[in-house]
Amino acid sequence: MTVVHARSGKPVRLSHAQKLFGQGREALDTAYAGDVIGLNNPGTFAIGDTIYVGQKKQFARIPTFSPELFAYLRNPEPAKFKQFHKGVAELREEGAIQILFSTDESKRDPILGAVGQLQFEVVQYRLQSEYGVETRLEMLPYSVARWVVDGWEALEAAGRLFNTFVVKDNLDRPVLLFKNRWNLEQVQADCPKLQLSAIAPL
């Protein structure tokens, strides 16, 4: 069966569909409304994507909420550069962790955003066990993240922001990191026209 991937607009051939029930997996040729199926196509699908046949249909994306812990994820083995970035990209697609990036293009290490320490440990364990890459975490002193609702132009119009670390998410949208809520409130008071959101724009 060939469907259209709404986010990219590209046709995708569905193959190797599986019926999922608990830990069980079973090859599937036919599915009905209400069935839960798995479509394995790494690099194509992301959480919240819509696929359709016929008239275009696209459901609203699932919201991404603000993480509260942040850390650079370092790869101490340059020879495993490809495995490292492949693993990080696939874990991001699964929704295992939020990935942010520095706006300084010379800094290529991803910044992990999590709601708990366990998420960091899971990412490091899976990178080691599934991709053969050992990693190091470098914790960052931030606890609050906010997306800039109107994008880079609105951020530039706001001028210089104090006590703020500007990063970008995987869709190249600006995200502001603050050490605490007091710093956030200070920026909101100084720049009342700058709209910030704790949920990523859809």
C-alpha positions, 0 to 999 in steps of 0.5 A, spaced: 500 500 500 502 506 498 500 512 502 502 520 502 507 522 508 503 529 510 509 532 513 514 531 507 509 530 501 512 524 499 509 517 497 511 512 502 510 504 501 508 501 507 511 494 507 513 489 513 507 492 517 506 488 524 500 487 529 502 489 536 500 486 542 504 487 548 511 484 547 508 480 541 509 482 534 505 479 528 506 480 520 500 484 518 497 484 511 490 487 513 488 492 518 482 495 520 480 502 524 482 501 531 487 496 530 494 498 533 500 497 528 507 498 527 510 501 521 518 500 521 521 505 516 527 509 520 528 516 518 521 517 515 516 517 521 516 522 527 511 522 533 505 525 531 506 524 523 500 523 519 499 518 513 493 518 508 490 516 501 486 520 497 484 527 499 490 530 504 489 530 511 493 532 517 492 532 524 495 537 529 502 535 531 503 532 538 505 537 543 512 538 545 513 540 553 518 544 556 524 539 559 527 541 566 534 538 565 539 540 560 546 537 558 551 537 552 552 529 550 559 528 548 562 523 543 569 522 546 571 517 540 571 521 533 572 515 529 565 513 531 562 520 529 557 516 524 554 511 529 553 517 534 549 521 530 545 516 527 543 513 534 542 520 537 537 522 530 533 515 531 532 516 539 530 523 537 525 520 532 522 515 537 521 521 542 526 518 547 529 525 549 528 532 546 534 534 542 537 542 542 543 545 538 547 551 539 546 556 534 554 556 534 555 552 528 562 550 530 559 547 536 556 540 533 555 536 540 547 536 541 544 538 547 539 533 551 533 536 554 529 531 559 524 532 565 528 527 569 535 524 570 533 517 568 532 519 561 539 521 560 541 514 563 537 511 558 539 515 552 547 513 554 545 506 555 542 505 548 547 509 545 552 504 548 548 497 547 545 499 540 550 503 537 556 501 540 558 508 542 560 511 549 558 518 551 559 523 556 554 528 559 556 535 561 550 538 565 548 545 563 545 550 569 538 551 566 532 549 568 527 552 564 526 552 557 521 557 552 520 557 545 519 563 541 512 563 538 514 568 532 520 565 531 527 568 529 525 575 527 521 576 533 527 574 537 532 579 533 527 584 534 527 583 542 534 585 542 539 583 547 537 578 552 540 577 559 541 571 563 539 567 557 542 561 553 539 561 545 539 554 542 535 551 537 530 545 536 531 540 531 526 544 526 530 550 527 526 554 531 529 558 537 528 556 544 531 560 550 534 557 556 533 560 563 537 558 569 530 559 573 523 562 573 526 569 576 530 570 569 524 568 565 520 573 568 525 578 568 526 577 560 518 577 560 518 584 563 523 587 559 520 584 553 513 584 553 512 583 546 516 577 546 511 571 546 514 565 549 511 558 550 512 552 554 510 548 549 513 547 542 509 551 536 505 546 532 
